[in-house]
Amino acid sequence: MDRPRLLQRLDRAWLAFKASYAGLSEAELREPGVTAAWSVRDIIAHVTTWEEEALEHLPSILEGRRPPRYSVTYGGIDAFNALMTKKKTSLSLAEVFRQQEEIHRRVIAVIERAPEDQLIGETRFRRRLRLDTYSHYPKHARAIRRWREEQAASGTTS
């Protein structure tokens, strides 16, 4: 896959993720229970966290280094997610959205600057990018859409 197709794939998944919560009120965005105790707001912050992880670790992958293992550093990915969720709890909704847009723009810039050979095939760079971005967004978009459907069926939200 070349750079333009990769960017298009990322953009399609990104827009679908954002569409999954479009039109929700602030109260709905903050309502827990979308995925376990997480609200849509928490999910947005979570997706941003993983894009931040991509920004942190993709450069070291290009330098031939291996990112730290989450199992060793944090006690596993679930523990990392819990820690980062707690860390971002105090962010306002406006700040969550601001970070989301800023970090996503930076991810796109990294892809635009990355060596072409890192974008073609299943390189470590491409794998990390895929896991932290365009294969990650759909999982959460599906959860949000499912929650919205359940809420609509019960008559409690949009």
DRENDREN-388051 format. One line per 2 residues: number of its first residue (from 1); their letters; for each residue x, y, z of N, C-alpha, C. Coordinates in Angstrom, 3 decimals, padded with zeros to 6 digits, always signed. Each point is the difference from the previous one (the first is absolute). Layout:
N
NUM	A	X:Y:Z:X:Y:Z:X:Y:Z ~ ...
This chain:
158
1	MD	+000.849:-001.176:+000.000:-000.849:+001.176:+000.000:+000.892:+001.237:+000.000 ~ -000.271:+000.908:-000.918:+000.793:+001.223:-000.059:-000.552:+001.050:+000.973
3	RP	+000.736:+001.096:+000.139:-000.358:+001.046:+000.959:-001.415:+000.559:-000.222 ~ -000.361:+000.383:-001.240:-001.357:+000.541:-000.188:-001.097:-000.993:+000.402
5	RL	+000.162:-001.263:-000.322:-001.016:-000.986:+000.366:-000.033:-000.221:+001.509 ~ +001.164:+000.024:+000.630:+000.058:-000.144:+001.453:-000.700:+001.184:+000.676
7	LQ	+000.283:+001.195:-000.472:-000.652:+001.191:+000.561:-001.510:-000.036:-000.235 ~ -000.406:-000.508:-001.151:-001.431:-000.124:-000.286:-000.646:-001.018:+000.940
9	RL	+000.681:-001.104:+000.238:-000.526:-001.032:+000.905:-000.144:+000.563:+001.417 ~ +001.035:+000.715:+000.443:-000.026:+000.633:+001.316:-001.161:+000.987:+000.087
11	DR	-000.160:+000.820:-001.029:-001.040:+001.017:+000.001:-001.391:-000.622:+000.026 ~ -000.225:-001.047:-000.769:-001.314:-000.670:+000.002:-000.341:-000.527:+001.393
13	AW	+000.964:-000.658:+000.639:-000.231:-000.554:+001.344:-000.203:+001.127:+001.010 ~ +000.747:+001.083:-000.137:-000.104:+001.152:+000.899:-001.376:+000.665:-000.112
15	LA	-000.433:+000.217:-001.231:-001.299:+000.643:-000.213:-001.140:-000.891:+000.505 ~ +000.129:-001.296:-000.180:-001.028:-000.923:+000.507:-000.031:+000.018:+001.523
17	FK	+001.182:+000.091:+000.627:+000.052:+000.099:+001.460:-000.712:+001.268:+000.465 ~ +000.332:+001.130:-000.611:-000.615:+001.262:+000.397:-001.504:+000.007:-000.273
19	AS	-000.423:-000.636:-001.093:-001.426:-000.071:-000.329:-000.763:-000.826:+001.032 ~ +000.689:-000.930:+000.659:-000.682:-000.869:+000.965:-000.556:+000.778:+001.187
21	YA	+000.566:+001.152:+000.299:-000.499:+000.786:+001.132:-000.527:+001.377:-000.411 ~ -000.049:+000.255:-001.288:-000.499:+001.288:-000.485:-001.437:+000.221:+000.472
23	GL	-000.278:+001.210:+000.435:-001.351:+000.370:+000.395:-000.338:-000.276:+001.452 ~ +000.893:-000.655:+000.731:-000.277:-000.252:+001.416:+000.161:+001.287:+000.799
25	SE	-000.830:+000.172:+001.005:+000.100:+001.163:+000.885:+001.194:-000.193:+000.937 ~ +000.362:+001.067:+000.683:+001.088:-000.099:+000.973:-000.335:-001.030:+001.077
27	AE	-001.228:-000.008:+000.464:-000.415:-000.978:+001.023:+000.125:-001.424:-000.540 ~ -000.399:-000.209:-001.232:+000.103:-001.336:-000.601:+001.456:-000.413:-000.183
29	LR	+000.852:+000.945:-000.374:+001.426:-000.296:-000.175:+000.651:-000.413:+001.324 ~ -000.562:+000.466:+001.097:+000.564:-000.279:+001.326:-000.666:-001.193:+000.703
31	EP	-001.036:-000.549:-000.592:-000.743:-001.081:+000.647:+000.827:-001.285:+000.033 ~ +000.231:-000.559:+001.185:+000.785:-001.238:+000.090:-000.786:-001.196:-000.545
33	GV	+000.722:-001.060:-000.245:-000.649:-001.239:-000.394:+000.063:-000.325:-001.476 ~ +000.749:+000.772:-000.766:+000.120:-000.285:-001.434:+000.839:-001.267:-000.189
35	TA	+001.154:-000.001:+000.605:+000.873:-001.178:+000.054:+000.389:-000.148:+001.465 ~ -000.575:-000.971:+000.674:+000.170:-000.148:+001.455:-000.399:+001.330:+000.641
37	AW	+000.905:+000.612:+000.782:-000.339:+001.267:+000.667:+000.289:+001.215:-000.872 ~ +000.625:-000.200:-001.146:+000.404:+001.127:-000.838:-001.182:+000.674:-000.678
39	SV	+000.102:+001.320:-000.077:-000.928:+000.818:-000.779:+000.591:+000.201:-001.398 ~ -000.760:+000.618:-000.882:+000.537:+000.346:-001.322:+001.194:+000.924:+000.183
41	RD	-000.109:+000.949:+000.921:+001.114:+000.913:+000.279:+001.255:-000.784:+000.390 ~ -000.164:-001.009:+000.856:+001.132:-000.828:+000.410:+000.587:-000.759:-001.190
43	II	-000.861:-000.464:-000.875:+000.464:-000.734:-001.182:+000.791:+000.925:-000.916 ~ -000.480:+001.222:-000.188:+000.729:+000.968:-000.826:+001.381:+000.255:+000.604
45	AH	+000.049:+000.207:+001.310:+001.292:+000.215:+000.674:+000.889:-001.236:-000.138 ~ -000.586:-001.179:+000.075:+000.737:-001.256:-000.146:+000.609:-000.125:-001.405
47	VT	-000.796:+000.276:-001.012:+000.500:-000.068:-001.377:+001.149:+000.994:-000.173 ~ -000.149:+001.176:+000.580:+001.070:+001.004:-000.065:+001.253:-000.505:+000.712
49	TW	-000.172:-000.667:+001.121:+001.148:-000.566:+000.721:+000.788:-000.938:-000.898 ~ -000.694:-000.856:-000.733:+000.711:-000.944:-000.857:+000.641:+000.692:-001.196
51	EE	-000.577:+001.083:-000.483:+000.684:+000.775:-001.035:+001.251:+000.664:+000.588 ~ -000.090:+000.438:+001.259:+001.182:+000.554:+000.671:+001.091:-001.062:+000.130
53	EA	-000.410:-001.219:+000.294:+000.963:-001.103:+000.077:+000.664:-000.221:-001.358 ~ -000.767:+000.078:-001.052:+000.579:-000.125:-001.345:+001.033:+001.101:-000.229
55	LE	-000.350:+001.230:+000.355:+000.928:+001.115:-000.178:+001.277:-000.194:+000.801 ~ -000.141:-000.586:+001.175:+001.177:-000.225:+000.840:+000.880:-001.115:-000.537
57	HL	-000.609:-001.066:-000.501:+000.784:-001.194:-000.317:+000.356:-000.182:-001.472 ~ -000.724:+000.610:-000.918:+000.343:-000.152:-001.414:+001.407:+000.517:-000.321
59	PS	+000.421:+001.145:+000.542:+001.373:+000.443:-000.280:+001.060:-000.999:+000.488 ~ -000.211:-000.585:+001.172:+000.993:-000.970:+000.488:+000.001:-001.256:-000.866
61	IL	-001.147:-000.386:-000.530:-000.055:-001.142:-000.916:+000.816:+000.311:-001.252 ~ -000.117:+001.214:-000.520:+000.785:+000.392:-001.174:+001.495:-000.037:+000.290
63	EG	+000.370:+000.240:+001.255:+001.411:-000.048:+000.403:+000.459:-001.414:+000.333 ~ -000.901:-000.962:-000.142:+000.367:-001.387:+000.257:-000.144:-000.443:+001.440
65	RR	-000.550:+000.867:+000.836:-000.199:-000.364:+001.399:-001.375:-000.614:+000.192 ~ -000.156:-000.723:+001.074:-001.288:-000.624:+000.327:-000.652:+000.788:+001.134
67	PP	-001.289:+000.297:-000.153:-000.713:+000.683:+001.089:-000.060:-000.896:+001.231 ~ -000.159:+000.594:+001.182:-000.116:-000.804:+001.219:-001.249:-000.880:-000.060
69	RY	+000.051:-001.117:+000.670:-001.135:-000.914:+000.041:-000.968:+000.474:+001.086 ~ -001.268:+000.072:-000.343:-001.011:+000.460:+000.948:-000.141:-000.959:+001.172
71	SV	+000.236:-001.272:-000.250:-000.106:-000.981:+001.090:+001.074:+000.239:+001.049 ~ +001.164:+000.425:-000.432:+001.105:+000.251:+000.929:-000.138:+001.371:+000.650
73	TY	-000.258:+001.008:-000.814:-000.035:+001.380:+000.481:-001.236:+000.319:+000.831 ~ -001.169:-000.541:-000.401:-001.256:+000.384:+000.641:-000.769:-001.156:+000.622
75	GG	+000.452:-001.216:-000.226:-000.758:-001.158:+000.471:-001.049:-000.446:-001.006 ~ +000.135:+000.445:-001.242:-000.906:-000.400:-001.075:-000.714:+001.191:-000.618
77	ID	-000.601:-000.261:-001.148:-000.694:+001.067:-000.729:-001.226:+000.483:+000.774 ~ -000.716:-000.906:+000.642:-001.175:+000.427:+000.779:+000.404:+000.942:+001.126
79	AF	+001.112:-000.301:+000.650:+000.494:+000.871:+001.071:+000.422:+001.360:-000.564 ~ +000.660:-000.018:-001.155:+000.377:+001.250:-000.666:-001.248:+000.816:-000.328
81	NA	-001.013:-000.654:-000.596:-001.238:+000.708:-000.352:-000.664:+000.598:+001.238 ~ -000.038:-000.754:+001.080:-000.610:+000.500:+001.240:+000.765:+001.206:+000.531
83	LM	+001.315:-000.074:-000.023:+000.832:+001.105:+000.473:-000.218:+001.251:-000.848 ~ -000.010:-000.158:-001.304:-000.170:+001.152:-000.889:-001.419:+000.573:+000.103
85	TK	-000.993:-000.856:+000.188:-001.372:+000.481:+000.176:-000.085:+000.846:+001.263 ~ +000.594:-000.495:+001.069:-000.001:+000.746:+001.267:+000.725:+001.333:-000.166
87	KK	+001.112:-000.035:-000.721:+000.809:+001.198:-000.217:-000.783:+001.082:-000.762 ~ -000.883:-000.426:-000.889:-000.732:+000.956:-000.839:-001.390:+000.329:+000.538
89	TS	-000.356:-000.539:+001.150:-001.331:+000.212:+000.571:-000.305:+001.477:+000.215 ~ +000.987:+000.772:+000.395:-000.258:+001.407:+000.337:-000.060:+000.913:-001.230
91	LS	+000.296:-000.514:-001.180:-000.050:+000.838:-001.191:-001.445:+000.371:-000.326 ~ -000.201:+001.251:-000.372:-001.327:+000.420:-000.441:-000.296:-000.653:-001.349
93	LA	-001.257:-000.037:-000.352:-000.390:-000.544:-001.295:+000.662:+000.798:-001.123 ~ +000.045:+001.314:+000.155:+000.653:+000.851:-001.013:+001.471:-000.370:-000.150
95	EV	+000.668:-000.279:+001.118:+001.416:-000.376:-000.053:+000.176:-001.376:-000.634 ~ -000.895:-000.915:+000.280:+000.059:-001.332:-000.624:-000.102:+000.149:-001.522
97	FR	-000.937:+000.812:-000.463:-000.150:+000.215:-001.441:+001.196:+000.740:-000.590 ~ +000.535:+000.971:+000.732:+001.171:+000.743:-000.497:+001.189:-000.948:-000.164
99	QQ	+000.250:-000.817:+001.030:+001.103:-000.958:-000.078:-000.219:-000.990:-001.135 ~ -001.230:-000.454:-000.143:-000.312:-000.961:-001.058:+000.427:+000.543:-001.366
101	EE	-000.400:+001.213:-000.301:+000.313:+000.585:-001.314:+001.495:+000.261:-000.156 ~ +000.623:+000.544:+001.035:+001.434:+000.303:-000.076:+000.836:-001.265:-000.194
103	IH	-000.266:-001.001:+000.802:+000.777:-001.235:-000.070:-000.227:-000.693:-001.341 ~ -001.237:-000.010:-000.466:-000.276:-000.648:-001.284:+000.737:+000.709:-001.135
105	RR	+000.029:+001.317:+000.017:+000.763:+000.750:-001.019:+001.474:-000.394:+000.043 ~ +000.528:-000.178:+001.193:+001.409:-000.385:+000.134:+000.244:-001.412:-000.533
107	VI	-000.949:-000.902:+000.208:+000.132:-001.365:-000.548:+000.065:+000.062:-001.528 ~ -000.879:+000.789:-000.590:+000.007:+000.142:-001.458:+001.348:+000.554:-000.470
109	AV	+000.528:+000.971:+000.717:+001.297:+000.575:-000.369:+001.109:-001.050:+000.063 ~ -000.041:-000.876:+000.983:+000.997:-001.070:+000.110:-000.084:-000.919:-001.218
111	IE	-001.209:-000.336:-000.397:-000.173:-000.862:-001.180:+000.515:+000.709:-001.248 ~ -000.289:+001.276:-000.118:+000.438:+000.764:-001.177:+001.523:+000.091:-000.084
113	RA	+000.685:-000.044:+001.145:+001.464:+000.093:+000.021:+000.696:-001.362:+000.009 ~ -000.727:-001.057:+000.285:+000.625:-001.319:+000.168:+000.590:-000.494:-001.319
115	PE	+001.101:-000.728:+000.095:+000.572:-000.589:-001.219:-001.016:-000.938:-000.664 ~ -000.107:+000.103:-001.299:-000.978:-000.789:-000.762:+000.145:-001.492:+000.275
117	DQ	+001.236:-000.470:+000.143:+000.196:-001.448:+000.208:-000.580:-000.483:+001.331 ~ -000.266:+000.918:+000.924:-000.605:-000.367:+001.281:-001.519:-000.113:-000.095
119	LI	-000.561:+000.523:-001.076:-001.452:+000.020:-000.167:-000.501:-001.154:-000.867 ~ +000.901:-000.616:-000.718:-000.358:-001.082:-000.909:+000.283:-001.326:+000.690
121	GE	-000.969:-000.865:+000.020:+000.203:-001.306:+000.625:-000.175:+000.068:+001.505 ~ +000.276:-001.093:+000.652:-000.220:-000.114:+001.448:+001.314:+000.262:+000.745
123	TR	+000.437:+001.247:+000.008:+001.176:+000.394:+000.769:-000.409:+000.205:+001.454 ~ +000.968:+000.070:+000.881:-000.305:+000.289:+001.410:-000.682:+001.369:+000.131
125	FR	+000.457:+000.961:-000.793:-000.592:+001.340:+000.002:-001.475:-000.077:-000.389 ~ -000.264:-000.663:-001.098:-001.374:-000.096:-000.510:-000.893:-000.768:+000.970
127	RR	+000.536:-001.064:+000.609:-000.786:-000.777:+000.955:-000.398:+000.865:+001.200 ~ +000.972:+000.741:+000.536:-000.278:+000.869:+001.149:-001.036:+001.057:-000.380
129	LR	+000.182:+000.594:-001.167:-000.939:+001.014:-000.475:-001.401:-000.592:-000.125 ~ -000.106:-001.163:-000.601:-001.303:-000.653:-000.188:-000.660:-000.281:+001.341
131	LD	+000.739:-000.584:+000.938:-000.579:-000.371:+001.290:-000.448:+001.217:+000.808 ~ +000.739:+001.089:-000.102:-000.303:+001.193:+000.801:-000.999:+000.937:-000.672
133	TY	-000.314:-000.239:-001.276:-000.864:+000.952:-000.703:-001.125:-000.708:-000.754 ~ +000.188:-000.218:-001.289:-001.125:-000.378:-000.849:-000.603:-001.368:+000.251
135	SH	+000.665:-000.900:+000.724:-000.698:-001.228:+000.402:-000.557:+000.133:+001.422 ~ +000.382:+001.057:+000.692:-000.470:+000.265:+001.355:-001.313:+000.783:-000.018
137	YP	-000.101:+000.993:-000.868:-001.202:+000.839:-000.039:-001.289:-000.802:-000.204 ~ -000.018:-000.952:-000.952:-001.272:-000.711:-000.258:-000.537:-000.764:+001.204
139	KH	+000.879:-000.550:+000.806:-000.440:-000.737:+001.191:-000.846:+000.918:+000.896 ~ +000.471:+001.197:+000.194:-000.699:+000.938:+000.873:-001.212:+000.630:-000.690
141	AR	+000.090:+000.206:-001.304:-001.159:+000.514:-000.741:-001.151:-001.001:+000.089 ~ +000.303:-001.286:-000.136:-001.044:-001.034:+000.108:-000.633:+000.017:+001.393
143	AI	+000.830:+000.127:+001.028:-000.522:+000.022:+001.377:-000.917:+001.200:+000.209 ~ +000.392:+001.144:-000.522:-000.821:+001.205:+000.152:-001.309:-000.150:-000.766
145	RR	+000.073:-000.496:-001.217:-001.231:-000.187:-000.782:-000.936:-001.002:+000.686 ~ +000.554:-001.080:+000.516:-000.806:-001.006:+000.703:-000.683:+000.639:+001.217
147	WR	+000.761:+000.787:+000.764:-000.549:+000.688:+001.174:-001.120:+000.954:-000.411 ~ +000.225:+000.750:-001.077:-001.028:+000.936:-000.470:-001.264:-000.745:-000.403
149	EE	+000.172:-001.132:-000.668:-001.167:-000.798:-000.401:-000.758:-000.498:+001.233 ~ +000.742:-000.443:+001.008:-000.642:-000.466:+001.243:-000.728:+001.140:+000.692
151	QA	+000.628:+001.170:+000.020:-000.620:+001.170:+000.628:-001.250:+000.417:-000.762 ~ +000.077:-000.023:-001.315:-001.155:+000.383:-000.819:-001.147:-000.998:+000.209
153	AS	+000.345:-001.280:+000.072:-001.030:-001.034:+000.199:-000.693:+000.154:+001.346 ~ +000.776:+000.448:+000.997:-000.600:+000.181:+001.327:-000.569:+001.398:+000.185
155	GT	+000.208:+000.865:-000.996:-000.557:+001.348:+000.051:+000.725:+000.941:+000.941 ~ +001.301:-000.274:+000.287:+000.707:+000.854:+000.963:+000.956:+001.007:-000.625
157	TS	+000.336:-000.093:-001.274:+000.924:+000.959:-000.623:-000.161:-000.035:-001.498 ~ +000.878:+000.792:-000.701:-000.053:+000.067:-001.459:+000.318:-001.315:-000.661
